[in-house]
């Protein structure tokens, strides 16, 4: 009952310059911007 589920409010989104899609930037665990700050890992 006391387990906290992370919701979207904890996730910071950033728009990728490559695919123009808002993708999670924070937290780092689910970040798509581990290699570059402006382009997501999928586009690289
Ligand atoms: Zn991208």
mmCIF file of the protein (N, C-alpha, C, O) and its ligand, coordinates in Angstrom:
data_MODEL
# 
_entry.id   MODEL 
# 
loop_
_entity.id 
_entity.type 
_entity.pdbx_number_of_molecules 
1 polymer     1 
2 non-polymer 1 
# 
_entity_poly.entity_id                      1 
_entity_poly.type                           'polypeptide(L)' 
_entity_poly.nstd_linkage                   no 
_entity_poly.nstd_monomer                   no 
_entity_poly.pdbx_seq_one_letter_code       
;(UNK)(UNK)(UNK)(UNK)(UNK)(UNK)(UNK)(UNK)(UNK)(UNK)(UNK)(UNK)(UNK)(UNK)(UNK)(UNK)
(UNK)(UNK)(UNK)(UNK)(UNK)(UNK)(UNK)(UNK)(UNK)(UNK)(UNK)(UNK)(UNK)(UNK)(UNK)(UNK)
(UNK)(UNK)(UNK)(UNK)(UNK)(UNK)(UNK)(UNK)(UNK)(UNK)(UNK)(UNK)
;
_entity_poly.pdbx_seq_one_letter_code_can   XXXXXXXXXXXXXXXXXXXXXXXXXXXXXXXXXXXXXXXXXXXX 
_entity_poly.pdbx_strand_id                 A 
# 
loop_
_entity_poly_seq.entity_id 
_entity_poly_seq.num 
_entity_poly_seq.mon_id 
_entity_poly_seq.hetero 
1 1  UNK n 
1 2  UNK n 
1 3  UNK n 
1 4  UNK n 
1 5  UNK n 
1 6  UNK n 
1 7  UNK n 
1 8  UNK n 
1 9  UNK n 
1 10 UNK n 
1 11 UNK n 
1 12 UNK n 
1 13 UNK n 
1 14 UNK n 
1 15 UNK n 
1 16 UNK n 
1 17 UNK n 
1 18 UNK n 
1 19 UNK n 
1 20 UNK n 
1 21 UNK n 
1 22 UNK n 
1 23 UNK n 
1 24 UNK n 
1 25 UNK n 
1 26 UNK n 
1 27 UNK n 
1 28 UNK n 
1 29 UNK n 
1 30 UNK n 
1 31 UNK n 
1 32 UNK n 
1 33 UNK n 
1 34 UNK n 
1 35 UNK n 
1 36 UNK n 
1 37 UNK n 
1 38 UNK n 
1 39 UNK n 
1 40 UNK n 
1 41 UNK n 
1 42 UNK n 
1 43 UNK n 
1 44 UNK n 
# 
loop_
_struct_asym.id 
_struct_asym.entity_id 
A 1 
B 2 
# 
loop_
_chem_comp.id 
_chem_comp.type 
_chem_comp.mon_nstd_flag 
UNK 'L-peptide linking' . 
ZN  non-polymer         . 
# 
_pdbx_entity_nonpoly.entity_id   2 
_pdbx_entity_nonpoly.name        ? 
_pdbx_entity_nonpoly.comp_id     ZN 
# 
_pdbx_nonpoly_scheme.asym_id         B 
_pdbx_nonpoly_scheme.entity_id       2 
_pdbx_nonpoly_scheme.mon_id          ZN 
_pdbx_nonpoly_scheme.ndb_seq_num     1 
_pdbx_nonpoly_scheme.pdb_seq_num     101 
_pdbx_nonpoly_scheme.auth_seq_num    101 
_pdbx_nonpoly_scheme.pdb_mon_id      ZN 
_pdbx_nonpoly_scheme.auth_mon_id     ZN 
_pdbx_nonpoly_scheme.pdb_strand_id   A 
_pdbx_nonpoly_scheme.pdb_ins_code    . 
# 
loop_
_atom_site.group_PDB 
_atom_site.id 
_atom_site.type_symbol 
_atom_site.label_atom_id 
_atom_site.label_alt_id 
_atom_site.label_comp_id 
_atom_site.label_asym_id 
_atom_site.label_entity_id 
_atom_site.label_seq_id 
_atom_site.pdbx_PDB_ins_code 
_atom_site.Cartn_x 
_atom_site.Cartn_y 
_atom_site.Cartn_z 
_atom_site.occupancy 
_atom_site.B_iso_or_equiv 
_atom_site.pdbx_formal_charge 
_atom_site.auth_seq_id 
_atom_site.auth_comp_id 
_atom_site.auth_asym_id 
_atom_site.auth_atom_id 
_atom_site.pdbx_PDB_model_num 
ATOM   1   N  N  . UNK A 1 1  ? 0.815  -1.217 0.000   1.00 0.00 ? 1   UNK A N  1 
ATOM   2   C  CA . UNK A 1 1  ? 0.000  0.000  0.000   1.00 0.00 ? 1   UNK A CA 1 
ATOM   3   C  C  . UNK A 1 1  ? 0.849  1.268  0.000   1.00 0.00 ? 1   UNK A C  1 
ATOM   4   O  O  . UNK A 1 1  ? 0.439  2.307  -0.519  1.00 0.00 ? 1   UNK A O  1 
ATOM   5   N  N  . UNK A 1 2  ? 2.012  1.167  0.578   1.00 0.00 ? 2   UNK A N  1 
ATOM   6   C  CA . UNK A 1 2  ? 2.848  2.364  0.708   1.00 0.00 ? 2   UNK A CA 1 
ATOM   7   C  C  . UNK A 1 2  ? 3.870  2.494  -0.438  1.00 0.00 ? 2   UNK A C  1 
ATOM   8   O  O  . UNK A 1 2  ? 4.664  3.433  -0.496  1.00 0.00 ? 2   UNK A O  1 
ATOM   9   N  N  . UNK A 1 3  ? 3.811  1.534  -1.318  1.00 0.00 ? 3   UNK A N  1 
ATOM   10  C  CA . UNK A 1 3  ? 4.746  1.564  -2.444  1.00 0.00 ? 3   UNK A CA 1 
ATOM   11  C  C  . UNK A 1 3  ? 4.416  2.750  -3.352  1.00 0.00 ? 3   UNK A C  1 
ATOM   12  O  O  . UNK A 1 3  ? 3.279  2.931  -3.787  1.00 0.00 ? 3   UNK A O  1 
ATOM   13  N  N  . UNK A 1 4  ? 5.425  3.532  -3.615  1.00 0.00 ? 4   UNK A N  1 
ATOM   14  C  CA . UNK A 1 4  ? 5.215  4.690  -4.493  1.00 0.00 ? 4   UNK A CA 1 
ATOM   15  C  C  . UNK A 1 4  ? 5.547  4.328  -5.934  1.00 0.00 ? 4   UNK A C  1 
ATOM   16  O  O  . UNK A 1 4  ? 6.624  3.818  -6.241  1.00 0.00 ? 4   UNK A O  1 
ATOM   17  N  N  . UNK A 1 5  ? 4.597  4.604  -6.793  1.00 0.00 ? 5   UNK A N  1 
ATOM   18  C  CA . UNK A 1 5  ? 4.837  4.350  -8.206  1.00 0.00 ? 5   UNK A CA 1 
ATOM   19  C  C  . UNK A 1 5  ? 5.231  5.658  -8.880  1.00 0.00 ? 5   UNK A C  1 
ATOM   20  O  O  . UNK A 1 5  ? 4.547  6.676  -8.781  1.00 0.00 ? 5   UNK A O  1 
ATOM   21  N  N  . UNK A 1 6  ? 6.351  5.584  -9.561  1.00 0.00 ? 6   UNK A N  1 
ATOM   22  C  CA . UNK A 1 6  ? 6.818  6.798  -10.242 1.00 0.00 ? 6   UNK A CA 1 
ATOM   23  C  C  . UNK A 1 6  ? 5.857  7.144  -11.382 1.00 0.00 ? 6   UNK A C  1 
ATOM   24  O  O  . UNK A 1 6  ? 5.527  6.307  -12.223 1.00 0.00 ? 6   UNK A O  1 
ATOM   25  N  N  . UNK A 1 7  ? 5.436  8.359  -11.381 1.00 0.00 ? 7   UNK A N  1 
ATOM   26  C  CA . UNK A 1 7  ? 4.545  8.782  -12.461 1.00 0.00 ? 7   UNK A CA 1 
ATOM   27  C  C  . UNK A 1 7  ? 5.250  9.769  -13.388 1.00 0.00 ? 7   UNK A C  1 
ATOM   28  O  O  . UNK A 1 7  ? 6.436  10.059 -13.235 1.00 0.00 ? 7   UNK A O  1 
ATOM   29  N  N  . UNK A 1 8  ? 4.502  10.260 -14.329 1.00 0.00 ? 8   UNK A N  1 
ATOM   30  C  CA . UNK A 1 8  ? 5.083  11.120 -15.351 1.00 0.00 ? 8   UNK A CA 1 
ATOM   31  C  C  . UNK A 1 8  ? 5.659  12.418 -14.798 1.00 0.00 ? 8   UNK A C  1 
ATOM   32  O  O  . UNK A 1 8  ? 6.488  13.057 -15.445 1.00 0.00 ? 8   UNK A O  1 
ATOM   33  N  N  . UNK A 1 9  ? 5.230  12.800 -13.623 1.00 0.00 ? 9   UNK A N  1 
ATOM   34  C  CA . UNK A 1 9  ? 5.708  14.063 -13.068 1.00 0.00 ? 9   UNK A CA 1 
ATOM   35  C  C  . UNK A 1 9  ? 7.190  14.003 -12.719 1.00 0.00 ? 9   UNK A C  1 
ATOM   36  O  O  . UNK A 1 9  ? 7.863  15.030 -12.626 1.00 0.00 ? 9   UNK A O  1 
ATOM   37  N  N  . UNK A 1 10 ? 7.682  12.791 -12.529 1.00 0.00 ? 10  UNK A N  1 
ATOM   38  C  CA . UNK A 1 10 ? 9.094  12.641 -12.183 1.00 0.00 ? 10  UNK A CA 1 
ATOM   39  C  C  . UNK A 1 10 ? 9.977  12.536 -13.423 1.00 0.00 ? 10  UNK A C  1 
ATOM   40  O  O  . UNK A 1 10 ? 11.205 12.571 -13.339 1.00 0.00 ? 10  UNK A O  1 
ATOM   41  N  N  . UNK A 1 11 ? 9.324  12.408 -14.566 1.00 0.00 ? 11  UNK A N  1 
ATOM   42  C  CA . UNK A 1 11 ? 10.079 12.211 -15.799 1.00 0.00 ? 11  UNK A CA 1 
ATOM   43  C  C  . UNK A 1 11 ? 10.214 13.528 -16.550 1.00 0.00 ? 11  UNK A C  1 
ATOM   44  O  O  . UNK A 1 11 ? 9.234  14.232 -16.794 1.00 0.00 ? 11  UNK A O  1 
ATOM   45  N  N  . UNK A 1 12 ? 11.443 13.837 -16.907 1.00 0.00 ? 12  UNK A N  1 
ATOM   46  C  CA . UNK A 1 12 ? 11.701 15.047 -17.679 1.00 0.00 ? 12  UNK A CA 1 
ATOM   47  C  C  . UNK A 1 12 ? 11.856 14.670 -19.145 1.00 0.00 ? 12  UNK A C  1 
ATOM   48  O  O  . UNK A 1 12 ? 12.643 13.790 -19.496 1.00 0.00 ? 12  UNK A O  1 
ATOM   49  N  N  . UNK A 1 13 ? 11.100 15.346 -19.987 1.00 0.00 ? 13  UNK A N  1 
ATOM   50  C  CA . UNK A 1 13 ? 11.153 15.017 -21.405 1.00 0.00 ? 13  UNK A CA 1 
ATOM   51  C  C  . UNK A 1 13 ? 11.976 16.041 -22.164 1.00 0.00 ? 13  UNK A C  1 
ATOM   52  O  O  . UNK A 1 13 ? 12.053 17.211 -21.790 1.00 0.00 ? 13  UNK A O  1 
ATOM   53  N  N  . UNK A 1 14 ? 12.582 15.572 -23.232 1.00 0.00 ? 14  UNK A N  1 
ATOM   54  C  CA . UNK A 1 14 ? 13.369 16.440 -24.105 1.00 0.00 ? 14  UNK A CA 1 
ATOM   55  C  C  . UNK A 1 14 ? 13.080 16.043 -25.548 1.00 0.00 ? 14  UNK A C  1 
ATOM   56  O  O  . UNK A 1 14 ? 12.975 14.860 -25.870 1.00 0.00 ? 14  UNK A O  1 
ATOM   57  N  N  . UNK A 1 15 ? 12.953 17.039 -26.405 1.00 0.00 ? 15  UNK A N  1 
ATOM   58  C  CA . UNK A 1 15 ? 12.659 16.754 -27.811 1.00 0.00 ? 15  UNK A CA 1 
ATOM   59  C  C  . UNK A 1 15 ? 13.959 16.455 -28.550 1.00 0.00 ? 15  UNK A C  1 
ATOM   60  O  O  . UNK A 1 15 ? 14.904 17.242 -28.525 1.00 0.00 ? 15  UNK A O  1 
ATOM   61  N  N  . UNK A 1 16 ? 13.981 15.313 -29.200 1.00 0.00 ? 16  UNK A N  1 
ATOM   62  C  CA . UNK A 1 16 ? 15.164 14.893 -29.943 1.00 0.00 ? 16  UNK A CA 1 
ATOM   63  C  C  . UNK A 1 16 ? 15.262 15.650 -31.257 1.00 0.00 ? 16  UNK A C  1 
ATOM   64  O  O  . UNK A 1 16 ? 14.261 15.842 -31.948 1.00 0.00 ? 16  UNK A O  1 
ATOM   65  N  N  . UNK A 1 17 ? 16.468 16.078 -31.599 1.00 0.00 ? 17  UNK A N  1 
ATOM   66  C  CA . UNK A 1 17 ? 16.678 16.820 -32.845 1.00 0.00 ? 17  UNK A CA 1 
ATOM   67  C  C  . UNK A 1 17 ? 16.580 15.909 -34.058 1.00 0.00 ? 17  UNK A C  1 
ATOM   68  O  O  . UNK A 1 17 ? 16.328 16.369 -35.172 1.00 0.00 ? 17  UNK A O  1 
ATOM   69  N  N  . UNK A 1 18 ? 16.779 14.620 -33.837 1.00 0.00 ? 18  UNK A N  1 
ATOM   70  C  CA . UNK A 1 18 ? 16.762 13.675 -34.937 1.00 0.00 ? 18  UNK A CA 1 
ATOM   71  C  C  . UNK A 1 18 ? 15.359 13.245 -35.314 1.00 0.00 ? 18  UNK A C  1 
ATOM   72  O  O  . UNK A 1 18 ? 14.960 13.365 -36.472 1.00 0.00 ? 18  UNK A O  1 
ATOM   73  N  N  . UNK A 1 19 ? 14.607 12.743 -34.341 1.00 0.00 ? 19  UNK A N  1 
ATOM   74  C  CA . UNK A 1 19 ? 13.277 12.219 -34.639 1.00 0.00 ? 19  UNK A CA 1 
ATOM   75  C  C  . UNK A 1 19 ? 12.161 13.157 -34.191 1.00 0.00 ? 19  UNK A C  1 
ATOM   76  O  O  . UNK A 1 19 ? 10.983 12.862 -34.394 1.00 0.00 ? 19  UNK A O  1 
ATOM   77  N  N  . UNK A 1 20 ? 12.525 14.279 -33.585 1.00 0.00 ? 20  UNK A N  1 
ATOM   78  C  CA . UNK A 1 20 ? 11.563 15.309 -33.208 1.00 0.00 ? 20  UNK A CA 1 
ATOM   79  C  C  . UNK A 1 20 ? 10.515 14.798 -32.220 1.00 0.00 ? 20  UNK A C  1 
ATOM   80  O  O  . UNK A 1 20 ? 9.404  15.325 -32.164 1.00 0.00 ? 20  UNK A O  1 
ATOM   81  N  N  . UNK A 1 21 ? 10.859 13.790 -31.457 1.00 0.00 ? 21  UNK A N  1 
ATOM   82  C  CA . UNK A 1 21 ? 9.921  13.212 -30.502 1.00 0.00 ? 21  UNK A CA 1 
ATOM   83  C  C  . UNK A 1 21 ? 10.358 13.527 -29.080 1.00 0.00 ? 21  UNK A C  1 
ATOM   84  O  O  . UNK A 1 21 ? 11.548 13.480 -28.765 1.00 0.00 ? 21  UNK A O  1 
ATOM   85  N  N  . UNK A 1 22 ? 9.394  13.849 -28.219 1.00 0.00 ? 22  UNK A N  1 
ATOM   86  C  CA . UNK A 1 22 ? 9.741  14.055 -26.822 1.00 0.00 ? 22  UNK A CA 1 
ATOM   87  C  C  . UNK A 1 22 ? 10.042 12.741 -26.131 1.00 0.00 ? 22  UNK A C  1 
ATOM   88  O  O  . UNK A 1 22 ? 9.179  11.869 -26.028 1.00 0.00 ? 22  UNK A O  1 
ATOM   89  N  N  . UNK A 1 23 ? 11.254 12.606 -25.664 1.00 0.00 ? 23  UNK A N  1 
ATOM   90  C  CA . UNK A 1 23 ? 11.679 11.361 -25.027 1.00 0.00 ? 23  UNK A CA 1 
ATOM   91  C  C  . UNK A 1 23 ? 12.200 11.656 -23.631 1.00 0.00 ? 23  UNK A C  1 
ATOM   92  O  O  . UNK A 1 23 ? 12.667 12.762 -23.360 1.00 0.00 ? 23  UNK A O  1 
ATOM   93  N  N  . UNK A 1 24 ? 12.123 10.667 -22.739 1.00 0.00 ? 24  UNK A N  1 
ATOM   94  C  CA . UNK A 1 24 ? 12.581 10.885 -21.367 1.00 0.00 ? 24  UNK A CA 1 
ATOM   95  C  C  . UNK A 1 24 ? 14.071 11.191 -21.275 1.00 0.00 ? 24  UNK A C  1 
ATOM   96  O  O  . UNK A 1 24 ? 14.906 10.503 -21.863 1.00 0.00 ? 24  UNK A O  1 
ATOM   97  N  N  . UNK A 1 25 ? 14.377 12.231 -20.531 1.00 0.00 ? 25  UNK A N  1 
ATOM   98  C  CA . UNK A 1 25 ? 15.754 12.674 -20.324 1.00 0.00 ? 25  UNK A CA 1 
ATOM   99  C  C  . UNK A 1 25 ? 16.179 12.387 -18.885 1.00 0.00 ? 25  UNK A C  1 
ATOM   100 O  O  . UNK A 1 25 ? 17.334 12.057 -18.615 1.00 0.00 ? 25  UNK A O  1 
ATOM   101 N  N  . UNK A 1 26 ? 15.242 12.518 -17.991 1.00 0.00 ? 26  UNK A N  1 
ATOM   102 C  CA . UNK A 1 26 ? 15.445 12.201 -16.581 1.00 0.00 ? 26  UNK A CA 1 
ATOM   103 C  C  . UNK A 1 26 ? 14.302 11.354 -16.078 1.00 0.00 ? 26  UNK A C  1 
ATOM   104 O  O  . UNK A 1 26 ? 13.184 11.572 -16.548 1.00 0.00 ? 26  UNK A O  1 
ATOM   105 N  N  . UNK A 1 27 ? 14.465 10.425 -15.184 1.00 0.00 ? 27  UNK A N  1 
ATOM   106 C  CA . UNK A 1 27 ? 15.740 10.026 -14.576 1.00 0.00 ? 27  UNK A CA 1 
ATOM   107 C  C  . UNK A 1 27 ? 16.664 9.288  -15.548 1.00 0.00 ? 27  UNK A C  1 
ATOM   108 O  O  . UNK A 1 27 ? 16.230 8.779  -16.582 1.00 0.00 ? 27  UNK A O  1 
ATOM   109 N  N  . UNK A 1 28 ? 17.908 9.246  -15.198 1.00 0.00 ? 28  UNK A N  1 
ATOM   110 C  CA . UNK A 1 28 ? 18.945 8.689  -16.070 1.00 0.00 ? 28  UNK A CA 1 
ATOM   111 C  C  . UNK A 1 28 ? 18.685 7.224  -16.423 1.00 0.00 ? 28  UNK A C  1 
ATOM   112 O  O  . UNK A 1 28 ? 19.093 6.739  -17.478 1.00 0.00 ? 28  UNK A O  1 
ATOM   113 N  N  . UNK A 1 29 ? 17.999 6.536  -15.516 1.00 0.00 ? 29  UNK A N  1 
ATOM   114 C  CA . UNK A 1 29 ? 17.721 5.110  -15.694 1.00 0.00 ? 29  UNK A CA 1 
ATOM   115 C  C  . UNK A 1 29 ? 16.983 4.841  -16.998 1.00 0.00 ? 29  UNK A C  1 
ATOM   116 O  O  . UNK A 1 29 ? 17.245 3.848  -17.678 1.00 0.00 ? 29  UNK A O  1 
ATOM   117 N  N  . UNK A 1 30 ? 16.062 5.729  -17.341 1.00 0.00 ? 30  UNK A N  1 
ATOM   118 C  CA . UNK A 1 30 ? 15.244 5.519  -18.533 1.00 0.00 ? 30  UNK A CA 1 
ATOM   119 C  C  . UNK A 1 30 ? 15.569 6.524  -19.616 1.00 0.00 ? 30  UNK A C  1 
ATOM   120 O  O  . UNK A 1 30 ? 14.821 6.672  -20.582 1.00 0.00 ? 30  UNK A O  1 
ATOM   121 N  N  . UNK A 1 31 ? 16.693 7.219  -19.453 1.00 0.00 ? 31  UNK A N  1 
ATOM   122 C  CA . UNK A 1 31 ? 17.055 8.282  -20.387 1.00 0.00 ? 31  UNK A CA 1 
ATOM   123 C  C  . UNK A 1 31 ? 17.380 7.759  -21.778 1.00 0.00 ? 31  UNK A C  1 
ATOM   124 O  O  . UNK A 1 31 ? 18.007 6.712  -21.935 1.00 0.00 ? 31  UNK A O  1 
ATOM   125 N  N  . UNK A 1 32 ? 16.940 8.512  -22.788 1.00 0.00 ? 32  UNK A N  1 
ATOM   126 C  CA . UNK A 1 32 ? 17.276 8.206  -24.175 1.00 0.00 ? 32  UNK A CA 1 
ATOM   127 C  C  . UNK A 1 32 ? 18.455 9.064  -24.631 1.00 0.00 ? 32  UNK A C  1 
ATOM   128 O  O  . UNK A 1 32 ? 18.903 8.970  -25.774 1.00 0.00 ? 32  UNK A O  1 
ATOM   129 N  N  . UNK A 1 33 ? 18.943 9.893  -23.729 1.00 0.00 ? 33  UNK A N  1 
ATOM   130 C  CA . UNK A 1 33 ? 19.994 10.841 -24.100 1.00 0.00 ? 33  UNK A CA 1 
ATOM   131 C  C  . UNK A 1 33 ? 21.286 10.551 -23.330 1.00 0.00 ? 33  UNK A C  1 
ATOM   132 O  O  . UNK A 1 33 ? 21.894 11.444 -22.739 1.00 0.00 ? 33  UNK A O  1 
ATOM   133 N  N  . UNK A 1 34 ? 21.677 9.299  -23.354 1.00 0.00 ? 34  UNK A N  1 
ATOM   134 C  CA . UNK A 1 34 ? 22.866 8.909  -22.593 1.00 0.00 ? 34  UNK A CA 1 
ATOM   135 C  C  . UNK A 1 34 ? 24.147 9.256  -23.338 1.00 0.00 ? 34  UNK A C  1 
ATOM   136 O  O  . UNK A 1 34 ? 25.168 9.568  -22.725 1.00 0.00 ? 34  UNK A O  1 
ATOM   137 N  N  . UNK A 1 35 ? 24.084 9.200  -24.660 1.00 0.00 ? 35  UNK A N  1 
ATOM   138 C  CA . UNK A 1 35 ? 25.279 9.466  -25.456 1.00 0.00 ? 35  UNK A CA 1 
ATOM   139 C  C  . UNK A 1 35 ? 25.386 10.925 -25.863 1.00 0.00 ? 35  UNK A C  1 
ATOM   140 O  O  . UNK A 1 35 ? 26.467 11.514 -25.853 1.00 0.00 ? 35  UNK A O  1 
ATOM   141 N  N  . UNK A 1 36 ? 24.249 11.490 -26.218 1.00 0.00 ? 36  UNK A N  1 
ATOM   142 C  CA . UNK A 1 36 ? 24.219 12.883 -26.647 1.00 0.00 ? 36  UNK A CA 1 
ATOM   143 C  C  . UNK A 1 36 ? 23.110 13.609 -25.919 1.00 0.00 ? 36  UNK A C  1 
ATOM   144 O  O  . UNK A 1 36 ? 22.125 12.997 -25.507 1.00 0.00 ? 36  UNK A O  1 
ATOM   145 N  N  . UNK A 1 37 ? 23.266 14.903 -25.763 1.00 0.00 ? 37  UNK A N  1 
ATOM   146 C  CA . UNK A 1 37 ? 22.257 15.690 -25.063 1.00 0.00 ? 37  UNK A CA 1 
ATOM   147 C  C  . UNK A 1 37 ? 21.139 16.155 -25.976 1.00 0.00 ? 37  UNK A C  1 
ATOM   148 O  O  . UNK A 1 37 ? 20.041 16.468 -25.516 1.00 0.00 ? 37  UNK A O  1 
ATOM   149 N  N  . UNK A 1 38 ? 21.421 16.201 -27.283 1.00 0.00 ? 38  UNK A N  1 
ATOM   150 C  CA . UNK A 1 38 ? 20.435 16.755 -28.202 1.00 0.00 ? 38  UNK A CA 1 
ATOM   151 C  C  . UNK A 1 38 ? 19.803 15.713 -29.117 1.00 0.00 ? 38  UNK A C  1 
ATOM   152 O  O  . UNK A 1 38 ? 18.747 15.948 -29.704 1.00 0.00 ? 38  UNK A O  1 
ATOM   153 N  N  . UNK A 1 39 ? 20.458 14.558 -29.233 1.00 0.00 ? 39  UNK A N  1 
ATOM   154 C  CA . UNK A 1 39 ? 19.944 13.500 -30.105 1.00 0.00 ? 39  UNK A CA 1 
ATOM   155 C  C  . UNK A 1 39 ? 19.815 12.211 -29.291 1.00 0.00 ? 39  UNK A C  1 
ATOM   156 O  O  . UNK A 1 39 ? 20.724 11.830 -28.553 1.00 0.00 ? 39  UNK A O  1 
ATOM   157 N  N  . UNK A 1 40 ? 18.675 11.556 -29.441 1.00 0.00 ? 40  UNK A N  1 
ATOM   158 C  CA . UNK A 1 40 ? 18.443 10.358 -28.641 1.00 0.00 ? 40  UNK A CA 1 
ATOM   159 C  C  . UNK A 1 40 ? 19.290 9.184  -29.116 1.00 0.00 ? 40  UNK A C  1 
ATOM   160 O  O  . UNK A 1 40 ? 19.796 9.174  -30.239 1.00 0.00 ? 40  UNK A O  1 
ATOM   161 N  N  . UNK A 1 41 ? 19.431 8.212  -28.250 1.00 0.00 ? 41  UNK A N  1 
ATOM   162 C  CA . UNK A 1 41 ? 20.277 7.060  -28.545 1.00 0.00 ? 41  UNK A CA 1 
ATOM   163 C  C  . UNK A 1 41 ? 19.779 6.283  -29.760 1.00 0.00 ? 41  UNK A C  1 
ATOM   164 O  O  . UNK A 1 41 ? 20.574 5.682  -30.483 1.00 0.00 ? 41  UNK A O  1 
ATOM   165 N  N  . UNK A 1 42 ? 18.461 6.293  -29.986 1.00 0.00 ? 42  UNK A N  1 
ATOM   166 C  CA . UNK A 1 42 ? 17.893 5.584  -31.124 1.00 0.00 ? 42  UNK A CA 1 
ATOM   167 C  C  . UNK A 1 42 ? 18.327 6.181  -32.448 1.00 0.00 ? 42  UNK A C  1 
ATOM   168 O  O  . UNK A 1 42 ? 18.464 5.468  -33.442 1.00 0.00 ? 42  UNK A O  1 
ATOM   169 N  N  . UNK A 1 43 ? 18.543 7.477  -32.463 1.00 0.00 ? 43  UNK A N  1 
ATOM   170 C  CA . UNK A 1 43 ? 18.898 8.167  -33.710 1.00 0.00 ? 43  UNK A CA 1 
ATOM   171 C  C  . UNK A 1 43 ? 20.385 8.048  -34.018 1.00 0.00 ? 43  UNK A C  1 
ATOM   172 O  O  . UNK A 1 43 ? 20.797 8.203  -35.168 1.00 0.00 ? 43  UNK A O  1 
ATOM   173 N  N  . UNK A 1 44 ? 21.171 7.780  -33.020 1.00 0.00 ? 44  UNK A N  1 
ATOM   174 C  CA . UNK A 1 44 ? 22.609 7.693  -33.245 1.00 0.00 ? 44  UNK A CA 1 
ATOM   175 C  C  . UNK A 1 44 ? 22.999 6.377  -33.909 1.00 0.00 ? 44  UNK A C  1 
ATOM   176 O  O  . UNK A 1 44 ? 24.179 6.143  -34.169 1.00 0.00 ? 44  UNK A O  1 
HETATM 177 ZN ZN . ZN  B 2 .  ? 15.697 10.622 -31.839 1.00 0.00 ? 101 ZN  A ZN 1 
# 
